[in-house]
Amino acid sequence: MTDFLKQLSDRRRFLSRTGSGIGSLALTSLLGRETKAEIPKAFQAVAPQARSVIFFHMTGAPSHLDLFDDKPVLREYDRKLAPEELFEGKRFSFLRGHPKLLGSPFEFTKHGLSGNELSSLLPHLGSVADEMCIIKSMHTTEFNHGPAQLMFHTGLNRQGNPSIGSWTTYGLGSDSENLPAYVVFLTGNTPGAGANLWKSGFLPSVHQGVQLRGTGDPVLYLNNPKGTSPEERRRTLDSIEALNRENFELVGDPEIQTRIDQYEMAFRMQSSVPDLVDLSGESAATLELYGKGEFASQCLKARRLVERGVRFVELFNGDWDTHSNQENRLKTNCRNVDQPIAALIKDLKQRGLLDQTLVVWGAEFGRTPMLQGDESPAKCGRDHQKDAFSIWMAGGGVKGGITFGKTNDLGNEVAENPVEVRDMHATMMHLLGINHERLTYRFQGLDQRLTGVEEAHVIKDILA
């Protein structure tokens, strides 16, 4: 029996080390004690421009036609019946019958030396327009929130794939010994796809995003039970680790190693997380720059996280699903996010961090040029639109002060330089120094990758 167990252990250990293909290189670098990970040569594309990512997702999808993509023709035909080609044979979530067009009530202004054009709802972002690369030609295959959010994050419209944050930490490891490599913040409505947007899917669970809460304990169950001293906690963890290592030696399951590593991370986070969320050391000028509110606090913490070596920070903000009362809801939402995001870009730049931090702002899709609901300003809105929408990037090797791509006169279709979601993913990986075609993980007999099996292209025209 002893020989049999030894043979079984050896076989399982061998499979655990080889079954994931070259992915075991990244797993080893992340789980090991040395967290200053280099990009494994198997994944490498070019010298990395960015070391970290701050990824903004506006839950529910804001209207590109009211924020980034001005359409004078649409304004000219406001409240007129829409041309039939805009809706005939196409699927929408809620539009029915023969809808009317809806022109934007907001003015657009050119900003900075670049002349990047932004809505009057975004005056603070206008002050950093020369840092922004606005991509106006995004499109996707999904027109409902959950599947589109999954597509935007994982490259697949259903559950089970790792998020882009998980792929990033899988490929690069972490530069922080005392904080998770992938951190998530939420304000407003929870996304329709929920925690699947920051889960690790088939990758080892060490790559899953860790949510930091805005109220109460930043991380649940991080503090010791009442009456338990740090010394007692340390002895308990050492005993648990010994048992887990014995089990790992027997079965070779990498998830056991993940469990060991996460216990240790939680112990170190007991001191690092309180320090992270304590903003008392920030200057009055910095606090004033970001403004007030939970989202502003999260943006400031995002800067503090990348300073401390965290690889991927995602901030979800909602609710941008404006089927009705769009004008007032856009005003409120933009007022909440405009100043903090602009402040983050300024803060990163003045600290010398913007060049090595890729900032990405986007959502799952855009909104239609057709009016949904009542015509009155207080009630009208826009339905979901998958065929054309806008995102923007800044820092981390991206050209600032440019616009890429174009939509037609009504903003419902891409007219120049279409960008698929997988092209966005490939570009982000490239800026991090990763070849998206080589970053694979063996699962269910296939070498899985973030960008899937279809062609994905790095958007070379936006690279600095």
C-alpha positions as CSV (number, residue, x, y, z in Angstrom):
1,M,0.0,0.0,0.0
2,T,2.9,2.4,0.8
3,D,4.4,1.9,-2.6
4,F,1.0,2.4,-4.3
5,L,0.5,5.7,-2.4
6,K,4.0,6.8,-3.4
7,Q,3.4,6.0,-7.0
8,L,0.1,7.8,-6.9
9,S,1.7,10.8,-5.3
10,D,4.4,11.0,-7.9
11,R,2.0,10.7,-10.8
12,R,-0.3,13.4,-9.4
13,R,2.6,15.7,-8.7
14,F,3.9,15.2,-12.3
15,L,0.4,15.9,-13.7
16,S,0.0,19.0,-11.5
17,R,3.3,20.3,-12.8
18,T,2.8,19.6,-16.5
19,G,-1.0,19.5,-17.1
20,S,-1.2,23.3,-17.2
21,G,1.5,23.6,-19.9
22,I,3.6,26.7,-19.7
23,G,1.1,28.2,-17.3
24,S,2.8,26.4,-14.5
25,L,5.6,29.0,-14.9
26,A,3.4,31.9,-13.9
27,L,1.7,29.9,-11.1
28,T,5.1,29.1,-9.6
29,S,6.2,32.7,-9.7
30,L,3.0,33.9,-8.1
31,L,2.7,31.3,-5.3
32,G,6.4,31.4,-4.5
33,R,7.9,33.5,-1.8
34,E,9.6,35.8,-4.4
35,T,6.8,38.0,-5.7
36,K,8.9,40.3,-7.9
37,A,7.8,38.3,-10.9
38,E,9.4,38.6,-14.4
39,I,7.3,37.9,-17.4
40,P,8.0,34.2,-18.4
41,K,9.7,34.1,-21.8
42,A,6.9,31.8,-23.0
43,F,4.4,34.7,-22.6
44,Q,6.7,37.6,-23.6
45,A,5.8,39.9,-26.5
46,V,7.8,43.1,-26.1
47,A,9.2,45.2,-23.3
48,P,6.3,46.1,-21.1
49,Q,5.1,49.7,-21.0
50,A,2.7,49.2,-18.1
51,R,3.3,47.4,-14.8
52,S,-0.3,47.9,-13.5
53,V,-3.8,48.4,-14.7
54,I,-6.6,50.4,-13.3
55,F,-9.8,49.3,-15.0
56,F,-13.0,51.3,-14.7
57,H,-16.3,49.6,-15.6
58,M,-19.4,51.8,-15.7
59,T,-22.1,49.2,-14.9
60,G,-25.1,49.4,-17.1
61,A,-23.4,51.1,-20.0
62,P,-23.4,54.9,-20.4
63,S,-24.4,56.6,-23.6
64,H,-21.4,57.3,-25.8
65,L,-23.7,59.7,-27.8
66,D,-24.0,61.9,-24.7
67,L,-20.4,61.7,-23.4
68,F,-17.8,61.1,-26.1
69,D,-19.3,60.9,-29.6
70,D,-21.1,64.1,-30.6
71,K,-23.6,63.7,-33.4
72,P,-24.9,67.0,-34.8
73,V,-27.0,65.2,-37.4
74,L,-28.8,63.3,-34.6
75,R,-29.4,66.5,-32.8
76,E,-30.9,68.1,-36.0
77,Y,-33.4,65.2,-36.3
78,D,-34.2,65.0,-32.6
79,R,-37.7,63.5,-32.0
80,K,-38.2,62.7,-35.7
81,L,-39.0,59.1,-36.8
82,A,-35.9,57.0,-37.2
83,P,-34.9,55.6,-40.6
84,E,-36.1,52.1,-40.9
85,E,-32.6,50.7,-41.5
86,L,-31.7,51.6,-37.9
87,F,-34.1,49.0,-36.5
88,E,-35.4,46.7,-39.2
89,G,-34.1,43.1,-38.8
90,K,-32.1,44.1,-35.6
91,R,-32.6,42.9,-32.1
92,F,-32.9,45.3,-29.1
93,S,-33.7,44.6,-25.5
94,F,-36.8,46.9,-25.2
95,L,-37.3,49.0,-28.3
96,R,-40.6,48.2,-30.1
97,G,-42.5,49.6,-33.1
98,H,-41.1,52.6,-35.0
99,P,-39.0,54.6,-32.6
100,K,-38.0,58.3,-32.9
101,L,-34.4,59.7,-32.8
102,L,-33.0,61.3,-29.7
103,G,-30.4,64.0,-30.1
104,S,-28.1,64.7,-27.1
105,P,-29.2,67.7,-25.0
106,F,-25.6,68.3,-23.9
107,E,-23.0,70.5,-25.6
108,F,-19.6,69.1,-26.6
109,T,-16.3,71.0,-26.3
110,K,-12.8,70.5,-27.6
111,H,-10.1,70.4,-24.9
112,G,-6.4,70.8,-24.6
113,L,-3.8,70.9,-27.3
114,S,-5.3,67.7,-28.9
115,G,-8.8,69.0,-29.3
116,N,-10.3,65.8,-27.9
117,E,-14.0,66.4,-27.7
118,L,-16.0,65.7,-24.6
119,S,-19.5,66.4,-23.3
120,S,-20.2,69.3,-21.0
121,L,-21.0,66.6,-18.4
122,L,-17.3,65.8,-18.1
123,P,-15.5,69.1,-17.4
124,H,-12.8,67.6,-15.1
125,L,-11.9,64.9,-17.7
126,G,-11.6,67.7,-20.2
127,S,-8.7,69.0,-18.1
128,V,-6.8,65.7,-18.8
129,A,-8.0,65.3,-22.4
130,D,-4.4,65.3,-23.7
131,E,-3.7,62.1,-21.7
132,M,-6.8,60.3,-23.2
133,C,-7.0,58.0,-26.2
134,I,-10.7,57.8,-27.0
135,I,-11.7,54.8,-29.0
136,K,-15.1,55.5,-30.7
137,S,-15.3,52.3,-32.8
138,M,-15.9,49.5,-30.2
139,H,-18.5,46.9,-30.9
140,T,-19.6,43.6,-29.3
141,T,-21.8,40.6,-30.0
142,E,-24.0,40.9,-27.0
143,F,-26.9,43.3,-26.3
144,N,-27.9,42.2,-22.7
145,H,-26.0,43.2,-19.7
146,G,-24.9,39.9,-18.1
147,P,-23.5,38.3,-21.3
148,A,-22.0,41.6,-22.5
149,Q,-20.3,42.2,-19.2
150,L,-18.8,38.7,-19.3
151,M,-17.7,39.2,-22.9
152,F,-16.0,42.5,-21.9
153,H,-14.2,40.9,-19.0
154,T,-13.5,37.3,-20.0
155,G,-13.8,37.2,-23.8
156,L,-16.7,34.8,-23.5
157,N,-20.4,35.5,-23.2
158,R,-21.0,32.8,-20.5
159,Q,-19.7,31.9,-17.1
160,G,-16.5,29.9,-16.6
161,N,-13.7,31.9,-18.1
162,P,-11.2,33.9,-16.1
163,S,-11.5,37.7,-16.0
164,I,-8.9,39.9,-17.6
165,G,-7.6,40.7,-14.2
166,S,-7.1,37.0,-13.4
167,W,-5.3,36.5,-16.8
168,T,-3.0,39.5,-16.0
169,T,-1.9,38.2,-12.6
170,Y,-1.5,34.7,-14.0
171,G,0.8,36.1,-16.6
172,L,2.7,38.6,-14.5
173,G,2.4,37.5,-10.9
174,S,2.5,40.2,-8.2
175,D,4.9,43.0,-7.1
176,S,3.3,43.2,-3.7
177,E,4.0,40.8,-0.9
178,N,1.3,42.1,1.5
179,L,-1.7,42.8,-0.8
180,P,-3.6,40.7,-3.3
181,A,-2.4,41.0,-6.9
182,Y,-6.0,41.8,-8.1
183,V,-8.3,44.1,-6.1
184,V,-11.9,45.0,-6.8
185,F,-14.1,48.0,-5.7
186,L,-17.9,48.3,-6.1
187,T,-20.2,51.4,-5.9
188,G,-23.8,51.4,-7.0
189,N,-25.6,48.5,-8.4
190,T,-23.9,45.1,-8.5
191,P,-23.2,44.1,-12.2
192,G,-25.7,41.7,-13.7
193,A,-23.0,39.0,-14.1
194,G,-21.9,39.5,-10.5
195,A,-18.7,38.1,-9.1
196,N,-18.1,36.1,-12.3
197,L,-16.5,39.3,-13.6
198,W,-13.6,39.0,-11.2
199,K,-13.4,35.3,-10.7
200,S,-10.5,33.2,-11.8
201,G,-12.5,30.6,-13.8
202,F,-10.4,27.6,-14.7
203,L,-7.2,29.3,-13.5
204,P,-6.0,28.6,-10.0
205,S,-8.1,30.5,-7.5
206,V,-5.2,32.5,-6.3
207,H,-5.8,34.7,-9.4
208,Q,-9.3,35.7,-8.3
209,G,-10.0,39.3,-7.5
210,V,-10.4,40.3,-3.9
211,Q,-13.1,42.8,-3.1
212,L,-12.4,45.7,-0.7
213,R,-15.5,47.1,0.9
214,G,-16.2,50.8,1.5
215,T,-17.9,50.4,4.9
216,G,-17.0,48.2,7.9
217,D,-14.1,45.9,7.6
218,P,-12.4,46.3,4.2
219,V,-12.2,42.5,3.9
220,L,-14.5,40.2,5.7
221,Y,-13.1,37.9,8.3
222,L,-9.7,39.5,8.1
223,N,-9.4,40.4,11.8
224,N,-8.6,37.8,14.5
225,P,-11.5,36.5,16.6
226,K,-12.1,38.4,19.8
227,G,-9.5,37.3,22.4
228,T,-7.1,35.8,19.9
229,S,-3.6,37.3,20.0
230,P,-1.4,37.7,16.9
231,E,1.0,35.1,18.4
232,E,-1.8,32.6,18.8
233,R,-3.0,33.3,15.2
234,R,0.6,32.7,14.0
235,R,0.8,29.3,15.8
236,T,-2.6,28.3,14.4
237,L,-1.6,29.2,10.8
238,D,1.7,27.3,11.1
239,S,-0.1,24.2,12.2
240,I,-2.6,24.5,9.4
241,E,0.2,25.1,6.9
242,A,2.0,21.9,8.1
243,L,-1.1,19.8,7.5
244,N,-1.7,21.4,4.1
245,R,1.9,20.8,3.0
246,E,1.6,17.2,4.0
247,N,-1.5,16.9,1.9
248,F,0.1,18.7,-1.0
249,E,3.0,16.3,-1.0
250,L,0.6,13.4,-1.2
251,V,-1.8,14.6,-3.9
252,G,0.0,17.5,-5.7
253,D,-3.1,19.6,-6.1
254,P,-2.1,23.2,-6.9
255,E,-5.2,24.4,-5.1
256,I,-3.7,23.2,-1.9
257,Q,-0.7,25.4,-2.5
258,T,-3.1,28.3,-3.3
259,R,-4.8,27.7,0.1
260,I,-1.5,27.9,1.9
261,D,-0.5,31.1,0.1
262,Q,-3.9,32.7,0.8
263,Y,-3.7,32.0,4.5
264,E,-0.3,33.7,4.6
265,M,-1.6,36.6,2.5
266,A,-4.6,37.1,4.9
267,F,-2.2,37.2,7.8
268,R,0.0,39.9,6.1
269,M,-3.1,41.8,5.1
270,Q,-4.1,42.3,8.7
271,S,-1.5,45.1,8.8
272,S,-1.3,46.1,5.2
273,V,-5.0,46.7,4.5
274,P,-5.7,49.0,7.5
275,D,-2.6,51.1,6.3
276,L,-4.0,51.1,2.8
277,V,-7.4,52.4,3.7
278,D,-6.1,55.0,6.2
279,L,-6.1,58.2,4.2
280,S,-5.1,60.5,7.1
281,G,-1.5,60.7,5.7
282,E,-2.7,62.2,2.4
283,S,-2.4,66.0,2.1
284,A,-5.3,68.3,2.2
285,A,-4.6,69.2,-1.4
286,T,-4.8,65.6,-2.6
287,L,-8.0,65.0,-0.7
288,E,-9.5,68.1,-2.3
289,L,-8.3,67.1,-5.7
290,Y,-10.2,63.8,-5.6
291,G,-13.3,65.3,-3.9
292,K,-15.8,63.6,-1.6
293,G,-17.8,60.4,-1.7
294,E,-17.2,56.7,-1.8
295,F,-16.1,56.5,-5.4
296,A,-13.6,59.3,-4.9
297,S,-12.1,57.4,-1.9
298,Q,-11.8,54.3,-4.1
299,C,-10.0,56.2,-6.8
300,L,-7.5,57.5,-4.3
301,K,-7.1,53.9,-2.9
302,A,-6.5,52.7,-6.5
303,R,-3.5,55.0,-6.7
304,R,-2.2,53.8,-3.3
305,L,-2.7,50.2,-4.5
306,V,-0.6,50.5,-7.6
307,E,2.0,52.4,-5.6
308,R,2.3,49.3,-3.4
309,G,2.7,47.0,-6.4
310,V,-0.8,45.7,-6.9
311,R,-1.1,44.5,-10.5
312,F,-4.7,45.0,-11.4
313,V,-7.3,47.3,-9.8
314,E,-10.9,47.3,-11.0
315,L,-13.6,49.9,-10.0
316,F,-17.2,49.1,-10.8
317,N,-19.6,52.0,-10.8
318,G,-23.4,52.0,-11.5
319,D,-26.1,52.5,-12.4
320,W,-25.7,53.7,-16.0
321,D,-28.6,51.7,-17.4
322,T,-30.5,54.8,-18.6
323,H,-33.7,53.4,-20.2
324,S,-35.6,56.4,-18.8
325,N,-34.8,59.8,-17.1
326,Q,-31.5,59.6,-18.9
327,E,-30.7,63.3,-18.7
328,N,-30.9,63.6,-15.0
329,R,-29.3,60.3,-14.3
330,L,-26.3,61.0,-16.5
331,K,-25.9,64.4,-14.8
332,T,-25.8,62.6,-11.4
333,N,-23.5,59.8,-12.4
334,C,-21.0,62.0,-14.2
335,R,-20.9,64.4,-11.2
336,N,-19.9,61.4,-9.1
337,V,-17.1,60.0,-11.3
338,D,-15.8,62.9,-13.4
339,Q,-13.6,64.7,-10.7
340,P,-12.2,61.5,-9.0
341,I,-11.1,59.9,-12.3
342,A,-9.5,63.1,-13.6
343,A,-7.8,63.5,-10.2
344,L,-6.5,60.0,-10.4
345,I,-4.9,60.6,-13.8
346,K,-3.3,63.9,-12.5
347,D,-2.1,62.3,-9.3
348,L,-0.6,59.4,-11.1
349,K,1.2,61.7,-13.6
350,Q,2.6,64.1,-10.9
351,R,4.0,61.0,-9.0
352,G,5.6,59.6,-12.1
353,L,3.2,56.6,-12.1
354,L,1.0,57.3,-15.2
355,D,3.6,56.0,-17.7
356,Q,3.7,52.6,-16.0
357,T,-0.1,52.5,-15.2
358,L,-2.6,51.7,-17.9
359,V,-6.0,53.3,-17.1
360,V,-9.0,51.9,-19.0
361,W,-12.5,53.3,-18.9
362,G,-15.4,51.4,-20.5
363,A,-18.6,49.4,-20.2
364,E,-20.3,46.4,-21.8
365,F,-21.9,48.3,-24.8
366,G,-23.4,51.6,-25.8
367,R,-26.8,53.2,-26.2
368,T,-29.1,53.6,-29.2
369,P,-29.6,56.9,-31.1
370,M,-33.3,56.0,-30.9
371,L,-35.5,57.3,-28.1
372,Q,-37.0,54.8,-25.7
373,G,-40.1,55.6,-23.6
374,D,-41.9,58.9,-23.1
375,E,-40.6,61.9,-25.1
376,S,-40.5,64.2,-22.1
377,P,-36.9,64.9,-20.9
378,A,-37.7,63.5,-17.5
379,K,-38.7,60.1,-18.8
380,C,-37.0,59.5,-22.1
381,G,-33.9,57.2,-22.4
382,R,-31.9,55.0,-24.7
383,D,-31.9,51.2,-25.2
384,H,-28.8,49.0,-25.3
385,Q,-26.6,49.1,-28.4
386,K,-24.0,46.5,-29.2
387,D,-22.9,47.7,-32.7
388,A,-21.0,50.9,-31.7
389,F,-19.8,52.5,-28.4
390,S,-16.8,54.3,-26.9
391,I,-14.1,53.5,-24.4
392,W,-10.9,55.4,-23.5
393,M,-7.4,54.6,-22.3
394,A,-4.6,56.7,-20.8
395,G,-1.0,56.1,-19.6
396,G,0.9,52.8,-19.8
397,G,2.2,53.2,-23.3
398,V,-0.9,54.6,-24.9
399,K,-0.8,57.8,-27.1
400,G,-2.5,60.6,-25.3
401,G,-4.7,63.2,-26.9
402,I,-5.9,61.1,-29.8
403,T,-9.2,59.7,-31.1
404,F,-9.3,56.3,-32.8
405,G,-12.1,55.0,-34.9
406,K,-15.4,56.6,-36.0
407,T,-19.1,55.9,-36.1
408,N,-21.6,57.0,-38.7
409,D,-23.7,60.2,-38.6
410,L,-26.2,58.7,-36.2
411,G,-23.7,56.8,-34.0
412,N,-25.3,53.4,-34.4
413,E,-22.6,51.7,-36.5
414,V,-18.8,51.8,-36.8
415,A,-17.7,53.6,-39.9
416,E,-13.9,53.4,-39.5
417,N,-11.4,51.2,-37.7
418,P,-13.7,48.7,-35.9
419,V,-12.4,47.4,-32.6
420,E,-13.5,44.0,-31.2
421,V,-13.5,43.3,-27.5
422,R,-10.7,40.8,-28.1
423,D,-8.7,43.5,-29.8
424,M,-9.0,45.6,-26.7
425,H,-7.8,42.6,-24.6
426,A,-4.9,41.9,-27.0
427,T,-3.8,45.5,-26.8
428,M,-3.9,45.6,-23.0
429,M,-1.8,42.4,-22.8
430,H,0.6,43.9,-25.3
431,L,1.1,47.0,-23.2
432,L,1.8,44.8,-20.2
433,G,4.5,43.0,-22.3
434,I,2.5,39.8,-22.9
435,N,1.9,38.1,-26.2
436,H,-1.8,37.3,-26.0
437,E,-1.4,34.3,-28.3
438,R,1.1,32.7,-26.0
439,L,-0.6,33.4,-22.7
440,T,-2.4,30.0,-22.4
441,Y,-3.7,27.6,-19.8
442,R,-4.4,23.9,-20.5
443,F,-8.0,23.2,-19.6
444,Q,-10.3,20.4,-20.9
445,G,-7.7,19.4,-23.4
446,L,-7.3,22.8,-25.0
447,D,-4.8,25.6,-24.6
448,Q,-7.2,28.3,-23.5
449,R,-6.5,32.0,-23.8
450,L,-8.2,35.3,-23.0
451,T,-8.6,36.3,-26.7
452,G,-10.0,33.0,-27.8
453,V,-9.6,31.2,-31.1
454,E,-10.6,34.0,-33.4
455,E,-8.2,36.5,-34.7
456,A,-7.3,39.3,-32.3
457,H,-5.2,42.3,-33.2
458,V,-3.2,44.7,-31.1
459,I,-4.4,48.3,-32.0
460,K,-1.0,49.5,-33.1
461,D,-2.1,53.0,-34.0
462,I,-2.8,53.9,-30.4
463,L,0.6,52.8,-29.0
464,A,3.0,55.5,-28.0
